[in-house]
Amino acid sequence: MTIPTTTLPSGTAVPVLGQGTWYMGEDSRDRAREVAALRLGLDLGMTLIDTAEMYAEGGAEEVVGEAIAGRRDDVFLVSKVLPMNASRRGTIAACERSLKRLRTDRIDLYLLHWRGSPDFAETIGAFETLMREGKIARWGVSNLDLQDMEELMDTPGGEGVQTNQLLYNLTRRGIEHDLQPWCRARGIPVMAYSPIEQGRMLRHPELRRIAERHGATPAQVGLAWLLRQDGVIAIPKASDPAHVRDNRAAADLRLDGQDLADLDRAFPPPRGPRPLEML
Ligand SMILES: NC(=O)c1ccc[n+]([C@@H]2O[C@H](COP(=O)([O-])OP(=O)(O)OC[C@H]3O[C@@H](n4cnc5c(N)ncnc54)[C@H](OP(=O)(O)O)[C@@H]3O)[C@@H](O)[C@H]2O)c1
């Protein structure tokens, strides 16, 4: 089975299951393993790769550059600019540095990593310049709460936003109250980061019980729970090839009504607005 896709506001279809890269590129002794894990993920159809200039201070982008060498056209590449670089000139310079490390001439989706002091107008202006120059194909944001999103939309060009990448998993459901419905109503997919809570949620007894019922792993249940929803893209990070295979198979796991009810009891949805959580 192929991995289902979701459609960005631009009309581009992207796979709902991709690969994260935080903590890759930290130690050169792990590099070959990390490159191999990403390549395995690409072979299995997880062709969306998420990285950032922040990760290992550019080291993760270098790992990605090596992993996608010779197969750039098969990959949907996401990277991010740090808020401290997100001025008009700073964004353009940061993007050019990222392109060098990624060894490519374009980023498919370039995100503002979180909100900083530059006005949205400056960053959007830089994103639009980068798009005209062909250095990025489209842009989005990360870690913006509802108020930020409304302000973004009121900024000229703000309607060009393609995604909001957010902390979202069974143990972090706050966005379900208002931010996720707001994004869904506008056709803006949410990219769920830390989709298995960096492994911390995997020992939860209810999650284990449901996993056993399906002959699956807790990580697969957590990912399948995200992926059953329209407009959600999950980007688990895995350097272990067994984890890569495990995560890929989550796209084929179907949870039933009983599973979803049990998960709601164990991981209750928000009852009211909550401040946006981030890692
Ligand atoms: N925009 C933002 O502010 C932001 C913040 C955080 C993360 N992100 C992005 O989202 C990506 C994912 O989030 P994350 O890396 O924080 O956490 P995560 O994907 O929830 O968890 C990664 C951890 O879980 C382990 N793991 C992966 N698959 C597993 C499986 N099937 N079974 C058991 N363990 C498994 C990995 O181990 P191994 O590596 O040993 O396989 C790693 O230790 C990041 O890599 C990054 O690209 C973005």
The ligand as a MOL file (V3000), in Angstrom:
LIG
                    3D

  0  0  0     0  0            999 V3000
M  V30 BEGIN CTAB
M  V30 COUNTS 48 52 0 0 0
M  V30 BEGIN ATOM
M  V30 1 N 8.9980 22.7060 14.6230 0
M  V30 2 C 9.4950 22.3950 15.7980 0
M  V30 3 O 9.6480 23.2360 16.6920 0
M  V30 4 C 9.8900 20.9680 16.0670 0
M  V30 5 C 10.1300 20.5560 17.3800 0
M  V30 6 C 10.4370 19.2020 17.6000 0
M  V30 7 C 10.5380 18.3310 16.5180 0
M  V30 8 N 10.3490 18.7810 15.2340 0 CHG=1
M  V30 9 C 10.4720 17.8640 14.0700 0
M  V30 10 O 9.6590 16.7180 14.2980 0
M  V30 11 C 10.4720 15.5490 14.2200 0
M  V30 12 C 9.9420 14.4630 15.1280 0
M  V30 13 O 9.9390 14.8610 16.4770 0
M  V30 14 P 11.0250 14.3660 17.5600 0
M  V30 15 O 12.2670 13.9480 16.8840 0
M  V30 16 O 11.0920 15.4750 18.5630 0 CHG=-1
M  V30 17 O 10.3110 13.1410 18.3000 0
M  V30 18 P 9.5870 11.7900 17.8410 0
M  V30 19 O 9.6070 11.6220 16.3820 0
M  V30 20 O 8.2640 11.8050 18.5510 0
M  V30 21 O 10.4880 10.6870 18.5590 0
M  V30 22 C 11.7920 10.3710 18.1390 0
M  V30 23 C 12.3780 9.3360 19.1010 0
M  V30 24 O 11.5480 8.1700 19.0960 0
M  V30 25 C 12.3120 7.0370 18.6980 0
M  V30 26 N 11.4760 6.2550 17.7900 0
M  V30 27 C 11.1450 6.5450 16.5110 0
M  V30 28 N 10.3270 5.6250 16.0040 0
M  V30 29 C 10.1330 4.7020 16.9740 0
M  V30 30 C 9.3940 3.5030 17.0400 0
M  V30 31 N 8.6970 3.0530 15.9940 0
M  V30 32 N 9.4160 2.8020 18.2020 0
M  V30 33 C 10.1210 3.2400 19.2690 0
M  V30 34 N 10.8290 4.3760 19.2570 0
M  V30 35 C 10.8560 5.1060 18.1170 0
M  V30 36 C 13.5530 7.5710 18.0090 0
M  V30 37 O 14.6240 6.6570 18.2110 0
M  V30 38 P 15.7730 6.3690 17.0930 0
M  V30 39 O 16.1740 7.6860 16.5430 0
M  V30 40 O 16.7970 5.6500 17.8710 0
M  V30 41 O 15.1660 5.4880 16.0260 0
M  V30 42 C 13.7690 8.8720 18.7550 0
M  V30 43 O 14.4530 8.6430 19.9710 0
M  V30 44 C 11.8500 16.0650 14.6270 0
M  V30 45 O 12.8710 15.1260 14.3360 0
M  V30 46 C 11.8910 17.3490 13.8610 0
M  V30 47 O 12.1530 17.1130 12.4890 0
M  V30 48 C 9.9980 20.0780 15.0120 0
M  V30 END ATOM
M  V30 BEGIN BOND
M  V30 1 1 1 2
M  V30 2 2 2 3
M  V30 3 1 2 4
M  V30 4 1 4 5
M  V30 5 2 4 48
M  V30 6 2 5 6
M  V30 7 1 6 7
M  V30 8 2 7 8
M  V30 9 1 8 9
M  V30 10 1 8 48
M  V30 11 1 9 10
M  V30 12 1 9 46
M  V30 13 1 10 11
M  V30 14 1 11 12
M  V30 15 1 11 44
M  V30 16 1 12 13
M  V30 17 1 13 14
M  V30 18 2 14 15
M  V30 19 1 14 16
M  V30 20 1 14 17
M  V30 21 1 17 18
M  V30 22 2 18 19
M  V30 23 1 18 20
M  V30 24 1 18 21
M  V30 25 1 21 22
M  V30 26 1 22 23
M  V30 27 1 23 24
M  V30 28 1 23 42
M  V30 29 1 24 25
M  V30 30 1 25 26
M  V30 31 1 25 36
M  V30 32 1 26 27
M  V30 33 1 26 35
M  V30 34 2 27 28
M  V30 35 1 28 29
M  V30 36 1 29 30
M  V30 37 2 29 35
M  V30 38 1 30 31
M  V30 39 2 30 32
M  V30 40 1 32 33
M  V30 41 2 33 34
M  V30 42 1 34 35
M  V30 43 1 36 37
M  V30 44 1 36 42
M  V30 45 1 37 38
M  V30 46 2 38 39
M  V30 47 1 38 40
M  V30 48 1 38 41
M  V30 49 1 42 43
M  V30 50 1 44 45
M  V30 51 1 44 46
M  V30 52 1 46 47
M  V30 END BOND
M  V30 END CTAB
M  END
